[in-house]
Amino acid sequence: MTELATERFTVVVDLERGAKITSLLDHTGREWLAQAAPGASRRAGAAFTDAEMAGWDECAPTIDASVVDGVSMPDHGDLWDQAFTGDAAHSAITRAELGFTFERSITEVREGIRLHYRVTALRERIPFLWAAHPQFSAPAGTRVLVAAQRIVDVIDPEEPMTPINDSQLQIDTVDPGKFRKWYADPHEPVTVASLIRADGGVLDMEWSSNCPYVGVWFDNCAFSREPVIAIEPSNGFRDSLALAIQRDRVTYVEPGEPLEWWVELRLR
């Protein structure tokens, strides 16, 4: 584990575990990320949902399991259980077989932190789908605020689009043992969202305009050991890289032209 301390947050990163952010502790002592069970460990080759289901993972170059040009990518991508080099402030990994290098740095900004990302294509143009996967602890009364008018239910195979309403924003409306996943209307770019706790804590998220999509995952102990909400900014729509390519809603990385983007977390 490696640690970065700023005025507002203490960030703990596990480099051996996909540079997972295992703790995001604010200066008041509030832990924002779901925590793994004591002694939890991941078996080699285990599926993502058999892992500790806590903390902040980086999903790339897909979220759902996907096959593109004959290359199979596992559920939640190819980075989350790989070993990175570096420290909490800057970490990196090269996935030569997939043709890219992935880097993330964390720096202090006013009221919070900025995560800056950079992906470099090694040989040829590649499609690249990234999404943040922060499993925020969501005790009773927790809700999200997203600057969207309509949402797409991506659990329903028909993908119905409906006007957003307050019940869809609350962890309390997800039955125990159940989950919910929706995206903001992909035709309307979204770059801001907030996680609001009943205890008065508010975590604002903002991200760069080249990540115009956002999904929100609610899990009331279906997979996680505690209720969680994940606010997932992304540069593609939807979760499968193959599907994003098919729908022409994916980002491509050109050799010699690294792709860069950022996410900021601010305490309010």
Secondary structure, 3 states (H helix, E strand, C coil): CEEEECCCEEEEEEHHHCCEEEEEEECCCCECECCCCCCCCCCCCCCHHHCCCCCEEEECCCCCCEEECCEEECCCCCCCCCCCEECCCEEEEEECCCCEEEEEEEEEECCEEEEEEEEEECCCCEEECCEEEECEECCCCCEEEECCCEEEECCCCCCCEEECCHHHHEHHHCCCCCEEEEEECCCCCCCEEEEECCCCCEEEEEECCCCCEEEEEEECCCCCCCCEEEEEEECCCCCCHHHHHHCCCCEEEECCECEEEEEEEEEC
